[in-house]
Amino acid sequence: MNSFLKHFTLLIVEDDIVCNKQLMDILQDKCLHIFSAQSSRDGLKLFEDKNPDIILTSNSFSDLNGLQMSELLQKVGVEKPIVVTSTLDEHDALINAISLGVKNYLFKPINSVEVLHVLQSIAEQLYIKKQYKEANALLAQYKNAVDCSSIVTKTDKKGIIVYVNQQFIDISGYDRSELIGKSHKIVRHPDSPASTFEDLWKTIRSKKVWKGVIKNRAKDGSSYTVSVTIMPILNEKEEIVEYIAIRQDITKFLEQQDIIVRQTTDSLTQLPNREKLLEFLEKSTYPNLALINIDNFRDINDLYSYEVGDKILIEIGKIIDKHIQQTECTLFKLPSDEFAVLIDTAKDVYSFEEMISTLVRDLKSRALNIDEHVVNVGVTVGVSHSKRNVLSNADVALQDARKLKKHYLVYNEDSNSREKTRENLNWHNVIKKAIKDNRIVPYYQPIYNLNTNKIEKYEALVRLIDEKGEVISPFFFLDIAKKYRLYEYVTQIMIEKTFEYFKDKSYDFSINLSIEDILDEHMVAFIVAKIKDFNEPERIVFEITETEGIENYLEVELFLQKIKEFGCKVAIDDFGTGYSNFEYIIKLNIDYLKIDGSLIKNIANNCESKVVVETILIFAQKLGIKTITEFVSTKESFAVMQELMPNYVQGYYIGEPERTIQNDN
C-alpha cells in the first residue's frame, strides 16, 4: 500500500470502546498522527485544537452524531473529508449522508481492509490536492500551450481586461489596444441574457469556477459562440486577485449539431419525428404507445390540395397536444398522416387509454375550418402497453382496428403469448446446454488504424455454437439469456476466454458490457479479479453498450474509475443514434466513441449520414476522445472513412469475426 496516509492527521470520534480500539489498532503507524475521542463534544474540541486532515466519526451518538457533526461543520464553512461509521440497519442515516454530501460511509462491524481502502483513497486525493498547490509555480510554463489552443483573457477584480491572447484578438476582430482597459461588454451580444452574467459574477466572486456557453459579437457585427471556463485566481491568503477566462470556439459545432436536431424533428409540425420516438422507446421501461392515423387522408389531399392537407396535419397536431398538455406524454409526428403519443409509466394505464379515447371522440365530432373549407376528420388508433416490440404491436393494433372498422383498439398479447413462451423456453434450454457444453465462444473482429494502416485491436463478439456445429448470432439468444438470468454466465465466459486468448498476444482487445453487468456487484468483483490476474490490463477496452441506457451515472462512474485505476480503457458503443447521446460522453470519462453502424453502412450514398458522422468526429476530437466507425463493409464506405479520418475503422471490409486471428494485417 502507498503511504499517502502518513502525510495526514486523523481524528477518530467513536463511543464504542471496542470499535475505537479496533480502529486505533488498524490505523496505528499508518497516519502522521491519530487523535481519539469517545464523545462528540470531545471530538469537536479536538477538532478545534488540532485541526485534523481527516475525520472518522460514528453515527451512533445520541447528542451529536456523525451526520449532525458533518452538517455543523458544513454550516461554519469547514470542508474536511468525513467518514461516517454506522450499522447496516440505519437506512435513513444513509439517505441523510448522501443528501449532506458525505461520500464515505462504513458499516459496522468494521472491516480493516475496507477502512484502509477508504482512508487511503481520501489521503491520496488530499495528497494530490497538496501537490497541485505546490505545482502552481509551474503554471507559467504552460501559459504558451494554453494560449496556442484556447481563447484566453484575464481581468482584474472589477472585470477590466488586463490581458488578451492572439486568438481572442483574431476572433473578436479588435486590436489589443482596443481591448485592454475595457470590460467584456465590448464583445457582448445583445441576445445574451443578463441572467447569464449575473450568475457568472455571483459564482466567480464566491471563488468558484464558472462554466457556460456565451454568444459574442465581433467588431464587424458577426456573432460567434464560445464554451467558457472562468476561474478566480487567488493569492496565498485565498483572496481574489484576478480572473482568467479560457474559451473554445464552438460556433461550427453548434451549427452542425443543429443539423442533428433537425434530423429528429418533423419539418412541417416541428414535433419530434420517428427517429426521436425510437430513441425514446430505447430508454423506456414501461412504454405505453398510441399510433394515431388520419382516416382517408389521401382523399383529403386529392379533394382539397396538399397545402390544405399540410394545414390539417398542423391543426391535428395542436389538438392532440392540448389533450396531453396536463400529462407526461410526448407527442411525435410520424411519416405521412400518422402521429404517436408515448408515456413511460407502469401506473394508471387506464387513464392513458381514457385520454386517447376522449381524443378520438373529440376529433370525430370536430369540424376543421381550413382556408374556407370545412373538413371533417376521423382517426383510427392502435394502442400497445408491451415492454417489447411496443411500436410494432401498436401498429398491429392499428391495422386490426382498420380491419374490424373500429376507431380504437388495444393490442392483445394473449393471442401470441403461448407461442412466444414456447419459443423462449426452447431457447432457454439451448442456451443453458450450450453453457454447460462449453459452446459459448468469442469471435474476434479486427479494428484497423487509419493512421498506421495496421490492425491494432480486436473486438470479442459472442457466438453460440449449436449441437450441429452451426454458429448462432447473439441476435437470436442474448435477450432470452437476460430474461432467464443466464446472461451473467455468458458475460463471464466471454471475459475468461477472451482474456486467456489474448494473454500472449500484443493486440488491444475489447469486450462488451451492459449496464446490467456494471450494476451487478458480483459481476464487478469478477471483472476486477480477472483484470488483476491479467499481465497487461492497459490492453483491455470495455465497450458500454449504449442501447442499454445509462441512467445510474454514479454507479457507472464508480465502475469506470475502478477499472481505469488498472489502466483499462472505456468505449461507448453504438454512439450517434440520437441527439441526447451527447450527454453520455460529457458525464463519463471515456477513451473511445464507436459510431453506430446505421450511420456508416450507407454513408457513401447518404450525405446526411456523412454530416452527422463528421460532426461526431469533430465533437470527439475537441474532447480528446478517439473514434471507431463500425459497419465499414464496402470499398466505397472505406473510402469515405479515409476522407473523414476517424482513428479506427471496423467492419467486414476490414475482416469478418473469426474464431481465431488468422492474419495480422
N, C-alpha and C positions, 0 to 999 in steps of 0.2 A: 504493500500500500504506500502511495506517495505520502509525504509528511506535511501536507498542507495544514493540518490541524495544529502542528507545533508552532505555527506562526500566530495563533489566535488564542484569546482567553475565553473561557466558558463559564456561565453561571447555571448551576443546577438548582432548581426550586422543586423539591419533592417531599411531601409529608410522610410518605410511606418509607419507614426506616430501612426495610429490606431492599426496596426498589432503589432508594437513594444510595445505599452501599453498593448495590449491584452496578449502578451507573458509574460510581466512582471507581470500582474495580475495572470495569470495561475500559474506561477512558483514562486511567492512570498512565502517566507518562506520554499520553497521546497529544495533550494540549500544552500551550505555553504556560497556562495556569488555570486551575479549576477552583471556582468559588462555590460553596454549597450552602443552601438554606433549607429549613424544613417547614417554613411558613411563607405565605405570600408576602406578608409585611416585611419580614426579614429579607426576603428576596428583593423587594423594591429598594430597601435601604442599601443592600449590597450593590444593586444596580447603580444607584446614585453615587456610591462611594468609589466603586471600581470600574464602572463603565465597560462591562464585558463586551466582547465582539459578538458572541452568540448566546442565546438564552434557551435552555431546555427546561420546560415547566410542566407541571401536572395540571389536569383539568378537574381534579377531584376536590380542590379546596372549597370549603363552604363559604368562606368570607370573600375571597378574591381568587377565582380560579384562573387557569391559564388563558382562556379566551378573554376573560374580563381584563386580565393584565395586558393582553395584546391590544384590546380596544383602548385601554387607558394610555398606553404608550403611543398609540397612533394619534390620539387626541392632542397630546402635547408635542406632536411632531417628531417623535423618536422613530427612526427606521432601523430596526435591528432584526436580523433573521431569528425567528422564534420557532422552536419545535415544541409542539404540544403532545403530551402523552395522555392516553385515555383508554378506557376499556372498550371492548367491541360493541357493547350494547348502547353506547352513547351516540345514537343516531343523530339526535337534534344537535348535539355538540359538534358533530362533523359538519352538518349543514351550516351552523354558525361560523365554524372555522373557515369554510370556503367563502362565505359572504364577507368575512373580515380580511380576506386575502392571506390567511395563514396557509402557506403552501406545503408545510411539513407536519405530518400527523403520524405519530407512532402509537400502535396499540399494545396494551399490556396483555399477557406478560411480556417483558422486554426481551427482544431478540438481539444479541450482541452484534451479529452480522448486520442486521438492519440499522441499528443505532449508528454503527461506524460508517455504514454506507451513506446514510442521510447526512451525518455531520461532516463527513469527508467531502460530499458534494457541495455543501454550503461553504465549507472552508475553501474549496477550490474556487468557487465563484468569488468569494471575498478576496482571495489571493490575486485572481485575475483583475478585479477592480483596483486593487492596490498597485499592481504592476502597470495598469493602464494610467493611473495618475502619475506614476514615475516616468512614464513614457511621453508625457506631454512635451517634454523638452525636445523631442524628436519631430514634433509636428511640422516644424519649418521645412524639414527635408521633403515632406510630402506635398507641400504647397504647389509646386510646379506640376506634379502629377494631377492634382485636383483641378488646377487652372486649365490644363490641357483637355480634360474630359468633361468639365462642367461649366455652367454659367455661374459665376461667383461674384458676390458683393459683400462688403462689410459696412456697417453703420455704427455710429456712436449710440449712446443710451437713448437719445431722443429720436433716433431713426434717420439721422442725416448721413448721407452716403460719404464714406471716407476712402473706399477702395472699390474699384471695379476691374474685372479682368477683361481680356480682349474679347472673349466670347460674348460677354454682356454688351460690349460696345458694338460688336457685329450684329447681334440680333435686334438690339434696340434702335440702331441707326444714329445714336447720339455720339458726339465726341466725348472724350474723357472729361474735358473742361466743362462740358455742359451738364455732366452728371455729378461730379464731386461737389459737395456742399448742398445738394438738393435732396429731397426725400424721394421715396419710390413712387410718389404720386405722379411723377413725371411720365411714368410708363403705365399708370393705372388705366385700365379700360373701363369706360362708363357702364358696361354690362356687369362688371364685378360687384356683387352685393356688399354693402357696408358691413353687414354682419360678419362676413368672412374676415375682414380686417380687425373688427372688434374682438373676435375670438382669437385671432393671431396675436394681437398685443396682450390680451389677457393671459395667454399661455406663456409667451416668452418672458413677460415681466415676472411671472411666478417661477422663473428659472427652469422651465420645461421646454422640451423641443416641440416645435410645431411642424406638422406635415400637412400638405394640402395641394390642391391644384388651383392655379390662378390664371385668368385670362389677362394678357397685357396688350398694350397698343404701342407700336413702334413710332418713330419720328415721322415716317411717311404715311401714317394713318392705318397701316396694315395691322392685323391682330395676330398674336401667337399665344400659345398656351404652354405653361410650364408646370412640371411637378416640382414642388418646392419643399426643402427642409431648412428650417431656420433654427439655429442653435444659439442660445445666450452663452457668451464667453465670460467665465468667472475668474477672479483673481484668487490669491491664496486665502483671502478672507471670505470666500464664497460670495463676493459682491459682483454684480454685473458690470463689466467694463465696456463691452461692445456686443454686437450681434453679427453672425455670419450666416449668409443665405446661399445655399447650393441648389442649383436648378438643373433640370433636364428638359430640353425642348421636346414636347410630346404632341406637337401640332399635327404632324403627319400621321402619327399612330392613331390619334383620335379620329382623324378623317377616315382612316381605313377601318377603324373599329365601328364607325357609323355604318359602313357598308355591311358589316356583320349583323348589326341591329336591323338594318333594312331587310336582310335576308330572312329574318324571323318575324317580319311584320307584313300584314296584308296591305298593299299599297292603296286599295280603294277605301277600306273601312278604318285603316290604321289600328286594327286589332291584331293581337298575336296570331300567327298563322300555324299551319300544320307542323312545321319544324319545331315551333315553340311548344306545341301541345305534346309532341313526342318527348321533348326534353322534360316537361313537367311530369309526364307519365313515368319516365325512368326514375324519378325521385319520389313518386307517390307510394305510400304504404297501403292506404285503403282508398283506392280511386273509385269515385262514383262519376260516371260519364254519361252525358246525354248528347246524341247526334241529332241535330235539327235540320231537316231537309225541306226546302220550299216546294210545295206541290206544283207541278206543271209549269216550272219556271221557264222552260224553253218556249212554251206557248206565249207566256207574258212578254218575253223578248221579241218574239215574232209579231205580236199584236201591237205592242206599244213602242218598240225600239229598244236597242241595247242601252241607250242613255237613260231611259226611264227604268229599265231593269237594274242598272247600277244604283240609281237613287233608291229603288225599293230595297236593295241589299243594305244600303247605308241605314235606311229608316228601320228596317227589321233589327239590325244590329243594335240600334239605340233602344228599341222596345225591349229586347232581351236584356240589355244592360240594366234597364230600370227595374226589371223583375229581380235581378240578382244583386242589386246595389247594397242591400242590408245583410248580405251573406258573405261568406268567404269563398264563394265560387269565382272562377275565372272564365271569361268568355273568349273563344277563339273563332276566327274566320277560316274555314277550310276551303279547298278549291271548289270552283263552280258556285252552286247555290246552297252550300251547307255551312252550318255553324256547329260549334261544340261548347258545352258547358261542363266544367270539371270542378269537383271539390274533393279534397283528400281528408276523409274522416270516416271513422268506424261508428260514429254516433248519429242517431236521428236520420237514418236513411229515408224514413217515411217523409220527413219534411222536404227532402230533396225531390222526391217523386211528386209530392203535392205541389211544390213550386213549379216544376216542369209541366204538370197537368194544368195548372192555372194559366201558365204561359200559352199552352196550346189553345185553351178556351178563349183567351184574350185575342189571340191572332185570328182565330176563326170568326169571331164576332166583329172584328175591326175592319173598316174600310180605309185604305190609304189614299190620301189626296196628293198625287204626284203630277206636276205640270198640267193641271186642269183635268187630269184623268182620275177617276175613282176606281181604285183597284182592290178587289177582294183577294186576299191571300190566305191560303191554308198551309199547314205544315204537317209533316209526319216525323215522329220522334222515336228513336231507339235508345233504350237506357240499359246500362250494364253496371253492376257493382263488383265485377270479378277482380280479384287481385292480379290475375294473369290474363293476358290477351284481352284486356278491357276494351281496347279500340276495335278489334275485330269482332268481339262479342256484341258490342253496341251496334256495329254495322249489320251483324246478323239479325239483331232485333229490329233494326230499321227496315231491312229487306222483308222480314217476316210480316211486319206491320203493313207494308205495302201489299203483300200477297193476300193478307187477311182483310184488307181495306179498313184498317184501324189507324187512328191518328197517333196512337201512343202504345208502345209495347216495351215491357221489361224483359231482358234476356233471362231465360230459364236454363240454368246449368244442369238440371236433373236429367235432361234427355241425353247429355253426353257424359255425365259423371261416371256412370258404371263402366263404360268403355275406357275412359281415361284412367280410372282407378286400376282396371285390369292391366292396362299398358304400363302404368307406373310401377305396379308390383312386379311385373315381369322384368323391367329394367333394374329394379332394386335387387332382384335375385342375380341378375347378370353382373352388376357392379360388385355385389358382395362376394360372389365367387371369383371374380377377376382379382379382387384384393387378396383373397385367400390363396389363389393360384399364382400370385406374383405377375399378373398380366396388366397392371397399370404401369405404363412406361413413359419416359420422356423422349420426345423427338426434338432435335436441335436445328433451328433455322439460323443461317448466318446473317450477320449485320455488318454492312460494308461502310468503311470510312471513305467519304468522297475526297478528303484532303490527301490521305496517304495512298488511296486506291488499293486498299487491302481489307480483307475480312479480319476484323479485330474482336468481334463479340459474337455470342450466340444466345438465342432465347430458347429456354426449355419450354416445350409445349406438351401438354398432357395428351396421351392417347390410351385407348383401351384395346387390347388385342382379344378378340373373341375366341371361342373354342375352335373355330375353323381357321384361325390364323388371320382373319380379316382385321384391318386397322380401323377402329371406330373413332370418329371425331368427337370432341367434347360437347359439341352442339347437341348430341343425342343423349348424353348421360350426366353432364355436370349439374344441371338444375335438379335432376332426380336425386343425385348424390346429396345435394344440400337438403332437399326435402326430407330424406330419410336418415340424416345425420351421419352420412358416410363421407362427407366432403373433407373433414379434418384428416381422415386416413389417406385420402388422395393427395392432399397437400403435403403431408409428412413423407409419403412415398416419393413424391416429386423432389422434395428437398434432399432426402437421403441419397437417392440415385443420382441426382444432378451433381451434388457436392462430391460424391465418390467418383463420378466420371471425369470431372474437371480438376481433381486434386493434383494430377501430374501433368496438366496442360498449362499453357501460358495465356490462354484467352480469358477475357472477361466473360461473364455469363449472367443471364437474368432469369428470375423466377417470378411468376405471377402470384400476388397475394390479394385476397379480397379484404374488404373492411371487416367481414366476419372473422377472418384469420387474425387481424390486428386486435380486435376487441376480445379475443379468446385468450385469457391469461395462460392457459395450459399450452396453447399453440405458441404464444410469445416465448414462454420458457423453453420450449422445444427448439425454436428458431435460434435463440440466444446460445443455447448449449451447442448446437451444430456449428454456429459461427465461431465459437471459442475453439472448437476442435479443428477448424479449417485453417490450413497453414497460411493462406493469403486472403484474408477477408476483404481486402480492398478490391479484389476482382469480382465481388458479388454485387449484383444490382437487383433490388426488389422492385418489381413493377406493381403499382397500386392500380387496380382496375377501376377506372372512373365510373363505369356503369353501375358499380355497387352503391355509389352515393356517399360522399364524405360529409357526415353531419357531426360526428363526435370528434371535433377538431382537437380537443385537449388530449384524448387518448391516442389519436393518430400522431400528434406532435411528440408525445412522450415516447411512443414506439420508435419513431424516426430518429429522435435524439439518441435512443438507446443503441440502435444498430449503427448509427453514424459514429458512435464512440469507437467502434471496432474498425472503422474505415469503409464500411459498406456504403453503397450509393443507392439513390432512390429515383424512380421514374414514375411519372403519371401516364397511364396507358389510355388509349382512345381519346386523346385530347382534341377538342375542337368541334364536338358535336352540338354545342350550344353556347350562347353568349355568356351564360352565368359561370361557365367553366373557368373563366379568368380569375375568379376569386380563390380557386383552389391553390394556384401557384403563388398567390400573394401571401396566403396564410401558412403554406408548407415550404420548408427549406429543401427543395428538390434539386436533383442534378440533371435530369433528362425529361424532356417532353416527347412522348410518342404521339405523333399527329395521326388522328383517326383515319383508317383506311378508306372510309367513304368519301373523303376529300381527295384522295390520291388516285383511286383506281381509274377515274375518268378525267384526270386533270389535263391530259393532253388535248382534250376536246371541250373543256369546260373552263371558260375564262373566270367565272365567279369563284370556282374552287381554287383556282390559281391565286386570285386576290386574297382569299381567306388564308390560304397556306402562307403566302408571303407576309401577311400581317402577323400571323402567329410567329413566324421566324424572326421578324423584326422585334416583336414583343419579347421573345425568349432571349434574343441576343442582348437587348438592353438590360435584362435581369441576370445575364451571365449564365443562362441555362442552355445546355446542349440539346439538340433536336434530332429526332429519328423519325423518318417517314416510313410508314408501313404500306403494304399492298402495291409495291413497285413491281408490277408483273409483266410489263412490256418494255420494249426498247424505247417507245415513244415517251412513256411516263418517266423512264430513267433519264432521258434527255432533258425533260423539264426539270428534274431534280438537279441535274448538272448545271442548269441555268440558275435555279433558286438557291442552290448550295446549302441544304441542311447539313448538319455534321455527319449524319449516318443515314443510310437507306436500308430497307429490309423488304423482301418480297420474293415471289417466285422467279423474277428476272435475275435476282442475285443467287437464289438457291432455295429449293424446297426443304421443308423439315425432313430430317433423316434420323434414323435410329443411332447412327454413328457419324462422326465427322469424316467424310470420305476424302475431301480435297481441300487443303487450306485456302487456296486462292484460285 
